Amino acid sequence: MERLFAGRPTRTDGKLTKNNLWREAGVSRATHVLAGWDHRIGHSPARLQDRKQAEAITALRQQLRESRKHRDRLQDQVDAAATVIAALYAENAALREQISDQSATVVPLTPRR
């Protein structure tokens, strides 16, 4: 039990679980050992570290959700801008073609009297 609380496991991954306790201790799932475990688990530095890590993960997941929402809003703006740009490009091409067709035609001007 002490090795797990100290963060120096030899037979497990070091997580503070009852399964790791009896594996680390090399004993059966004895209830008297587990009762002591339940009492100490709430007060160990490793448990505090686990809680801090879980809180950090929760905060990071929330930040990731917000970042994804922001990215989606920006992508919607980019898509809308691309649509407007494509429409303006087509309109510009049509106007250029119209100007080039009109400038090729020479219209004689008759003098006014």
DSSP file (Angstrom, degrees, kcal/mol; ACC not computed):
  #  RESIDUE AA STRUCTURE BP1 BP2  ACC     N-H-->O    O-->H-N    N-H-->O    O-->H-N    TCO  KAPPA ALPHA  PHI   PSI    X-CA   Y-CA   Z-CA
    1    1 A M     >        0   0    0      0, 0.0     4,-2.2     0, 0.0     5,-0.2   0.000 360.0 360.0 360.0 -41.5    0.0    0.0    0.0
    2    2 A E  H  >  +     0   0    0      1,-0.2     4,-2.3     2,-0.2     6,-0.2   0.877 360.0  55.3 -61.9 -38.5    2.8    2.4    0.9
    3    3 A R  H  >>S+     0   0    0      2,-0.2     5,-3.1     1,-0.2     4,-0.7   0.906 108.9  47.9 -62.5 -41.0    4.4    2.0   -2.5
    4    4 A L  H >45S+     0   0    0      3,-0.2     3,-0.8     1,-0.2    -2,-0.2   0.933 113.2  46.8 -65.0 -45.5    1.2    3.0   -4.3
    5    5 A F  H 3<5S+     0   0    0     -4,-2.2    41,-0.4     1,-0.3    -1,-0.2   0.839 112.8  50.0 -66.4 -31.6    0.7    6.0   -2.1
    6    6 A A  H 3<5S-     0   0    0     -4,-2.3    -1,-0.3    -5,-0.2    -2,-0.2   0.581 115.3-116.5 -81.7  -9.6    4.3    7.1   -2.5
    7    7 A G  T <<5S+     0   0    0     -3,-0.8    -3,-0.2    -4,-0.7    -2,-0.1   0.777  83.4 113.7  80.3  26.3    4.0    6.7   -6.3
    8    8 A R      < +     0   0    0     -5,-3.1    -4,-0.2    -6,-0.2    -3,-0.1  -0.477  39.9 170.5-126.7  61.5    6.6    3.9   -6.5
    9    9 A P        -     0   0    0      0, 0.0    15,-0.0     0, 0.0    -5,-0.0  -0.375  17.2-174.1 -71.9 152.0    4.7    0.8   -7.7
   10   10 A T  S    S+     0   0    0     -2,-0.1    14,-0.0    14,-0.0     3,-0.0   0.612  82.2  29.2-115.8 -22.7    6.6   -2.3   -8.7
   11   11 A R  S    S+     0   0    0      9,-0.1     2,-0.2     0, 0.0    14,-0.0   0.473 117.4  41.6-118.2  -4.5    3.8   -4.6  -10.0
   12   12 A T  S    S-     0   0    0     12,-0.0     8,-0.0     9,-0.0     9,-0.0  -0.706  88.6 -95.9-134.0-177.4    1.1   -2.2  -11.3
   13   13 A D        -     0   0    0     -2,-0.2     7,-0.0     2,-0.1    -1,-0.0   0.534  62.6-111.6 -82.4  -5.8    0.7    1.0  -13.3
   14   14 A G        +     0   0    0      1,-0.3     2,-0.1    -6,-0.1    -7,-0.1   0.364  67.4 142.8  95.6  -5.4    0.5    3.0  -10.1
   15   15 A K        -     0   0    0      1,-0.1     2,-1.8    -8,-0.0    -1,-0.3  -0.420  60.4-114.2 -68.2 145.5   -3.2    4.1  -10.3
   16   16 A L        +     0   0    0     30,-0.1     2,-0.3    -2,-0.1    -1,-0.1  -0.578  66.3 132.4 -85.8  81.5   -4.9    4.1   -7.0
   17   17 A T     >  -     0   0    0     -2,-1.8     4,-1.9     1,-0.1    -3,-0.1  -0.892  66.5-119.0-126.6 159.1   -7.4    1.3   -7.4
   18   18 A K  H  > S+     0   0    0     -2,-0.3     4,-2.1     1,-0.2     5,-0.3   0.883 114.7  55.9 -65.4 -37.1   -8.3   -1.6   -5.2
   19   19 A N  H  > S+     0   0    0      1,-0.2     4,-1.8     2,-0.2    -1,-0.2   0.925 108.6  47.0 -60.2 -43.5   -7.2   -4.0   -7.9
   20   20 A N  H  > S+     0   0    0      1,-0.2     4,-2.9     2,-0.2     5,-0.2   0.851 107.6  59.4 -66.3 -32.9   -3.8   -2.4   -8.0
   21   21 A L  H  X S+     0   0    0     -4,-1.9     4,-2.5     1,-0.2    -2,-0.2   0.963 109.5  39.4 -61.0 -52.9   -3.7   -2.6   -4.2
   22   22 A W  H  X>S+     0   0    0     -4,-2.1     5,-1.6     1,-0.2     4,-1.0   0.834 117.5  50.5 -71.7 -28.3   -4.0   -6.3   -3.9
   23   23 A R  H  <5S+     0   0    0     -4,-1.8    -1,-0.2    -5,-0.3    -2,-0.2   0.928 112.9  45.7 -69.1 -43.9   -1.8   -6.9   -6.9
   24   24 A E  H  <5S+     0   0    0     -4,-2.9    -2,-0.2     1,-0.2    -1,-0.2   0.881 115.1  47.4 -65.6 -38.1    0.9   -4.6   -5.5
   25   25 A A  H  <5S-     0   0    0     -4,-2.5    -1,-0.2    -5,-0.2    -2,-0.2   0.701 103.7-133.0 -77.1 -18.7    0.6   -6.2   -2.0
   26   26 A G  T  <5 +     0   0    0     -4,-1.0     2,-0.2     1,-0.3    -3,-0.2   0.832  66.9 112.7  70.5  31.4    0.7   -9.7   -3.5
   27   27 A V  S   <S-     0   0    0     -5,-1.6    -1,-0.3    -6,-0.2    -2,-0.1  -0.736  72.2 -90.3-125.9 174.9   -2.3  -10.8   -1.4
   28   28 A S        -     0   0    0     -2,-0.2     2,-2.5     1,-0.1    -1,-0.1  -0.196  59.5 -80.8 -75.2 177.9   -5.9  -11.8   -2.0
   29   29 A R        -     0   0    0      4,-0.1     2,-0.2     3,-0.0    -1,-0.1  -0.375  64.5-178.8 -80.0  63.3   -8.6   -9.3   -2.0
   30   30 A A     >  -     0   0    0     -2,-2.5     4,-1.9     1,-0.1     3,-0.2  -0.423  28.0-141.5 -71.2 135.4   -8.8   -9.3    1.8
   31   31 A T  H  > S+     0   0    0      1,-0.2     4,-2.1     2,-0.2     5,-0.2   0.823  98.1  58.2 -69.6 -31.1  -11.4   -7.0    3.3
   32   32 A H  H  > S+     0   0    0      2,-0.2     4,-1.3     1,-0.2    -1,-0.2   0.861 108.9  46.0 -68.8 -32.7   -9.2   -5.9    6.2
   33   33 A V  H  > S+     0   0    0     -3,-0.2     4,-1.8     2,-0.2    -1,-0.2   0.900 112.7  50.4 -72.0 -40.6   -6.6   -4.6    3.8
   34   34 A L  H  X S+     0   0    0     -4,-1.9     4,-2.7     1,-0.2    -2,-0.2   0.825 104.5  57.6 -68.9 -30.9   -9.3   -2.9    1.7
   35   35 A A  H  X S+     0   0    0     -4,-2.1     4,-1.7     2,-0.2    -1,-0.2   0.928 108.2  46.6 -64.0 -44.1  -10.8   -1.2    4.7
   36   36 A G  H  X S+     0   0    0     -4,-1.3     4,-2.1     1,-0.2    -2,-0.2   0.873 110.9  54.1 -63.0 -36.5   -7.5    0.5    5.4
   37   37 A W  H  X S+     0   0    0     -4,-1.8     4,-2.6     2,-0.2    -2,-0.2   0.944 105.6  51.4 -60.9 -49.9   -7.3    1.4    1.8
   38   38 A D  H  X S+     0   0    0     -4,-2.7     4,-0.7     1,-0.2    -1,-0.2   0.871 111.1  49.3 -57.9 -37.7  -10.7    3.1    1.8
   39   39 A H  H  < S+     0   0    0     -4,-1.7     3,-0.3     1,-0.2    -1,-0.2   0.916 118.1  37.3 -68.2 -42.9   -9.7    5.1    4.8
   40   40 A R  H >X S+     0   0    0     -4,-2.1     3,-1.3     1,-0.2     4,-0.5   0.723  98.7  76.5 -84.2 -22.2   -6.3    6.3    3.4
   41   41 A I  H >< S+     0   0    0     -4,-2.6     3,-0.7     1,-0.3    -1,-0.2   0.854  92.5  53.7 -62.3 -34.5   -7.3    6.8   -0.2
   42   42 A G  T 3< S+     0   0    0     -4,-0.7    -1,-0.3    -3,-0.3    -2,-0.1   0.690 113.3  42.3 -72.9 -16.5   -9.1   10.0    0.5
   43   43 A H  T <4 S+     0   0    0     -3,-1.3    -1,-0.2    -4,-0.2    -2,-0.2   0.319  85.9 113.4-112.9   6.9   -6.1   11.6    2.2
   44   44 A S    <X  -     0   0    0     -3,-0.7     4,-1.8    -4,-0.5     5,-0.1  -0.522  66.6-132.3 -85.9 148.6   -3.2   10.6    0.0
   45   45 A P  H  > S+     0   0    0      0, 0.0     4,-2.3     0, 0.0     5,-0.1   0.841 109.4  57.5 -62.6 -32.9   -1.1   13.0   -2.0
   46   46 A A  H  > S+     0   0    0    -41,-0.4     4,-2.2     2,-0.2     5,-0.1   0.894 105.4  49.4 -66.2 -37.8   -1.5   10.7   -5.0
   47   47 A R  H  > S+     0   0    0      2,-0.2     4,-2.5     1,-0.2    -1,-0.2   0.899 109.5  51.7 -66.5 -40.6   -5.2   11.0   -4.8
   48   48 A L  H  X S+     0   0    0     -4,-1.8     4,-2.5     1,-0.2    -2,-0.2   0.913 109.6  49.9 -60.7 -42.5   -5.0   14.7   -4.6
   49   49 A Q  H  X S+     0   0    0     -4,-2.3     4,-2.5     2,-0.2    -2,-0.2   0.894 108.9  52.4 -62.7 -40.4   -2.8   14.7   -7.7
   50   50 A D  H  X S+     0   0    0     -4,-2.2     4,-2.5     2,-0.2    -2,-0.2   0.912 110.1  48.4 -61.3 -42.3   -5.4   12.4   -9.4
   51   51 A R  H  X S+     0   0    0     -4,-2.5     4,-2.4     2,-0.2    -2,-0.2   0.922 111.8  48.6 -64.5 -43.9   -8.2   14.9   -8.6
   52   52 A K  H  X S+     0   0    0     -4,-2.5     4,-2.4     1,-0.2    -2,-0.2   0.910 112.2  49.4 -61.9 -41.5   -6.1   17.9   -9.9
   53   53 A Q  H  X S+     0   0    0     -4,-2.5     4,-2.4     2,-0.2    -1,-0.2   0.907 110.4  50.1 -64.9 -41.7   -5.4   16.0  -13.0
   54   54 A A  H  X S+     0   0    0     -4,-2.5     4,-2.3     2,-0.2    -2,-0.2   0.896 111.2  49.3 -64.0 -39.9   -9.1   15.1  -13.5
   55   55 A E  H  X S+     0   0    0     -4,-2.4     4,-2.5     2,-0.2    -2,-0.2   0.904 111.0  49.8 -64.9 -41.2  -10.0   18.8  -13.0
   56   56 A A  H  X S+     0   0    0     -4,-2.4     4,-2.5     2,-0.2    -2,-0.2   0.904 110.7  49.7 -64.0 -41.0   -7.4   19.9  -15.5
   57   57 A I  H  X S+     0   0    0     -4,-2.4     4,-2.5     2,-0.2    -2,-0.2   0.915 110.5  50.4 -63.9 -42.6   -8.6   17.4  -18.1
   58   58 A T  H  X S+     0   0    0     -4,-2.3     4,-2.1     1,-0.2    -2,-0.2   0.923 111.8  47.6 -61.0 -44.8  -12.2   18.6  -17.6
   59   59 A A  H  X S+     0   0    0     -4,-2.5     4,-2.4     1,-0.2    -2,-0.2   0.902 112.2  49.5 -63.7 -41.1  -11.1   22.2  -18.1
   60   60 A L  H  X S+     0   0    0     -4,-2.5     4,-2.4     2,-0.2    -1,-0.2   0.880 109.1  52.0 -67.0 -37.5   -9.1   21.3  -21.2
   61   61 A R  H  X S+     0   0    0     -4,-2.5     4,-2.3     2,-0.2    -1,-0.2   0.906 110.3  48.7 -64.5 -40.2  -12.1   19.4  -22.6
   62   62 A Q  H  X S+     0   0    0     -4,-2.1     4,-2.4     2,-0.2    -2,-0.2   0.920 111.6  49.6 -63.6 -43.5  -14.3   22.4  -22.1
   63   63 A Q  H  X S+     0   0    0     -4,-2.4     4,-2.5     1,-0.2    -2,-0.2   0.891 109.8  51.7 -62.3 -39.3  -11.7   24.6  -23.7
   64   64 A L  H  X S+     0   0    0     -4,-2.4     4,-2.4     2,-0.2    -1,-0.2   0.911 108.8  50.5 -64.3 -42.5  -11.5   22.2  -26.7
   65   65 A R  H  X S+     0   0    0     -4,-2.3     4,-2.1     1,-0.2    -2,-0.2   0.928 112.6  46.7 -60.2 -45.0  -15.3   22.3  -27.1
   66   66 A E  H  X S+     0   0    0     -4,-2.4     4,-2.4     1,-0.2    -2,-0.2   0.896 111.6  51.2 -64.5 -40.2  -15.3   26.1  -27.1
   67   67 A S  H  X S+     0   0    0     -4,-2.5     4,-2.7     1,-0.2    -1,-0.2   0.892 109.5  50.4 -64.5 -39.5  -12.4   26.2  -29.5
   68   68 A R  H  X S+     0   0    0     -4,-2.4     4,-2.4     2,-0.2    -1,-0.2   0.899 110.1  49.8 -66.3 -39.5  -14.2   23.8  -31.9
   69   69 A K  H  X S+     0   0    0     -4,-2.1     4,-2.3     2,-0.2    -2,-0.2   0.925 112.3  47.9 -62.5 -43.9  -17.4   26.0  -31.7
   70   70 A H  H  X S+     0   0    0     -4,-2.4     4,-2.5     1,-0.2    -2,-0.2   0.916 111.0  50.9 -62.7 -43.4  -15.3   29.1  -32.5
   71   71 A R  H  X S+     0   0    0     -4,-2.7     4,-2.6     1,-0.2    -1,-0.2   0.903 109.2  51.4 -60.3 -41.6  -13.6   27.3  -35.4
   72   72 A D  H  X S+     0   0    0     -4,-2.4     4,-2.2     2,-0.2    -1,-0.2   0.901 109.5  49.6 -63.6 -41.0  -17.0   26.2  -36.8
   73   73 A R  H  X S+     0   0    0     -4,-2.3     4,-1.9     2,-0.2    -2,-0.2   0.924 112.5  47.6 -63.1 -43.2  -18.2   29.9  -36.7
   74   74 A L  H  X S+     0   0    0     -4,-2.5     4,-2.4     1,-0.2    -2,-0.2   0.892 109.8  52.7 -64.5 -38.6  -15.0   31.0  -38.4
   75   75 A Q  H  X S+     0   0    0     -4,-2.6     4,-2.6     1,-0.2    -1,-0.2   0.889 107.0  52.8 -64.4 -38.1  -15.4   28.3  -41.0
   76   76 A D  H  X S+     0   0    0     -4,-2.2     4,-2.3     2,-0.2    -1,-0.2   0.902 109.6  49.0 -62.0 -40.6  -19.0   29.5  -41.7
   77   77 A Q  H  X S+     0   0    0     -4,-1.9     4,-2.6     2,-0.2    -2,-0.2   0.906 110.9  49.7 -65.0 -41.4  -17.7   33.0  -42.2
   78   78 A V  H  X S+     0   0    0     -4,-2.4     4,-2.5     2,-0.2    -2,-0.2   0.916 111.0  49.6 -63.2 -43.1  -15.0   31.7  -44.6
   79   79 A D  H  X S+     0   0    0     -4,-2.6     4,-1.9     2,-0.2    -2,-0.2   0.911 111.8  48.1 -62.7 -42.4  -17.6   29.7  -46.6
   80   80 A A  H  X S+     0   0    0     -4,-2.3     4,-2.2     1,-0.2    -2,-0.2   0.916 112.3  49.1 -64.5 -42.6  -19.9   32.8  -46.8
   81   81 A A  H  X S+     0   0    0     -4,-2.6     4,-2.7     1,-0.2    -2,-0.2   0.890 109.2  52.6 -64.0 -39.0  -17.0   35.0  -48.0
   82   82 A A  H  X S+     0   0    0     -4,-2.5     4,-2.4     2,-0.2    -1,-0.2   0.885 108.6  50.8 -64.3 -38.1  -16.0   32.4  -50.6
   83   83 A T  H  X S+     0   0    0     -4,-1.9     4,-2.1     2,-0.2    -2,-0.2   0.926 112.1  46.3 -64.4 -44.8  -19.5   32.4  -51.9
   84   84 A V  H  X S+     0   0    0     -4,-2.2     4,-2.6     2,-0.2     5,-0.2   0.915 112.3  51.0 -64.1 -42.9  -19.6   36.2  -52.2
   85   85 A I  H  X S+     0   0    0     -4,-2.7     4,-2.6     1,-0.2    -2,-0.2   0.911 109.7  50.1 -61.9 -42.6  -16.2   36.2  -53.8
   86   86 A A  H  X S+     0   0    0     -4,-2.4     4,-2.2     2,-0.2    -1,-0.2   0.905 111.7  48.3 -63.3 -41.1  -17.2   33.6  -56.4
   87   87 A A  H  X S+     0   0    0     -4,-2.1     4,-2.4     2,-0.2    -2,-0.2   0.920 113.1  47.3 -65.3 -43.4  -20.4   35.6  -57.2
   88   88 A L  H  X S+     0   0    0     -4,-2.6     4,-2.7     2,-0.2    -2,-0.2   0.881 110.5  52.8 -65.4 -37.8  -18.4   38.8  -57.6
   89   89 A Y  H  X S+     0   0    0     -4,-2.6     4,-2.5    -5,-0.2    -1,-0.2   0.925 110.8  46.6 -62.6 -44.7  -15.8   37.1  -59.8
   90   90 A A  H  X S+     0   0    0     -4,-2.2     4,-2.2     2,-0.2    -2,-0.2   0.913 113.7  48.2 -64.7 -42.3  -18.5   35.8  -62.1
   91   91 A E  H  X S+     0   0    0     -4,-2.4     4,-2.3     2,-0.2    -2,-0.2   0.906 111.7  50.1 -64.5 -41.2  -20.1   39.2  -62.3
   92   92 A N  H  X S+     0   0    0     -4,-2.7     4,-2.5     2,-0.2    -2,-0.2   0.909 110.3  49.9 -63.0 -43.5  -16.8   40.9  -62.9
   93   93 A A  H  X S+     0   0    0     -4,-2.5     4,-2.2     1,-0.2    -1,-0.2   0.904 111.0  49.7 -63.2 -40.8  -16.0   38.4  -65.7
   94   94 A A  H  X S+     0   0    0     -4,-2.2     4,-2.2     2,-0.2    -2,-0.2   0.908 111.7  48.1 -65.0 -41.7  -19.4   39.0  -67.3
   95   95 A L  H  X S+     0   0    0     -4,-2.3     4,-2.4     2,-0.2    -2,-0.2   0.890 110.6  51.0 -66.7 -39.2  -18.9   42.8  -67.2
   96   96 A R  H  X S+     0   0    0     -4,-2.5     4,-2.5     2,-0.2    -1,-0.2   0.911 111.0  48.8 -63.8 -40.7  -15.4   42.6  -68.7
   97   97 A E  H  X S+     0   0    0     -4,-2.2     4,-2.1     1,-0.2    -2,-0.2   0.909 110.5  51.0 -64.9 -40.6  -16.8   40.4  -71.5
   98   98 A Q  H  X S+     0   0    0     -4,-2.2     4,-1.9     1,-0.2    -2,-0.2   0.905 111.5  47.6 -63.4 -41.5  -19.6   42.9  -72.1
   99   99 A I  H  X S+     0   0    0     -4,-2.4     4,-2.3     1,-0.2    -2,-0.2   0.908 110.9  50.7 -66.4 -42.2  -17.1   45.8  -72.2
  100  100 A S  H  X S+     0   0    0     -4,-2.5     4,-0.8     1,-0.2    -1,-0.2   0.871 110.5  49.8 -67.1 -34.7  -14.8   44.0  -74.6
  101  101 A D  H  X S+     0   0    0     -4,-2.1     4,-0.5     1,-0.2     3,-0.4   0.903 113.1  46.3 -68.2 -40.5  -17.7   43.2  -77.0
  102  102 A Q  H >< S+     0   0    0     -4,-1.9     3,-0.8     1,-0.2    -2,-0.2   0.854 108.6  54.5 -71.4 -34.8  -18.9   46.8  -77.0
  103  103 A S  H 3< S+     0   0    0     -4,-2.3    -1,-0.2     1,-0.2    -2,-0.2   0.702 100.1  61.7 -75.6 -17.0  -15.5   48.3  -77.6
  104  104 A A  H 3< S+     0   0    0     -4,-0.8     2,-0.5    -3,-0.4    -1,-0.2   0.712  89.4  82.0 -79.2 -20.1  -14.9   46.1  -80.6
  105  105 A T  S << S-     0   0    0     -3,-0.8     2,-0.6    -4,-0.5    -4,-0.0  -0.753  70.1-152.5 -90.6 125.5  -17.9   47.7  -82.4
  106  106 A V        -     0   0    0     -2,-0.5    -3,-0.1     2,-0.0    -2,-0.1  -0.863   8.7-165.4 -99.5 123.1  -17.2   51.0  -84.1
  107  107 A V        -     0   0    0     -2,-0.6     2,-0.2     2,-0.0    -2,-0.0  -0.929  18.2-130.8-109.5 120.2  -20.2   53.3  -84.4
  108  108 A P        -     0   0    0      0, 0.0     2,-0.5     0, 0.0    -2,-0.0  -0.466  17.1-141.0 -71.0 140.0  -19.8   56.2  -86.7
  109  109 A L        -     0   0    0     -2,-0.2    -2,-0.0     0, 0.0     0, 0.0  -0.870   9.6-146.9-101.5 129.2  -20.9   59.5  -85.3
  110  110 A T        -     0   0    0     -2,-0.5     2,-0.1     1,-0.0     0, 0.0  -0.786  23.0-114.1 -95.5 136.9  -22.7   61.8  -87.5
  111  111 A P        -     0   0    0      0, 0.0     2,-0.3     0, 0.0    -1,-0.0  -0.426  28.8-124.9 -69.2 143.0  -22.2   65.5  -87.0
  112  112 A R              0   0    0      1,-0.1     0, 0.0    -2,-0.1     0, 0.0  -0.656 360.0 360.0 -87.0 142.1  -25.2   67.4  -85.8
  113  113 A R              0   0    0     -2,-0.3    -1,-0.1     0, 0.0     0, 0.0   0.399 360.0 360.0-113.3 360.0  -26.3   70.4  -87.8
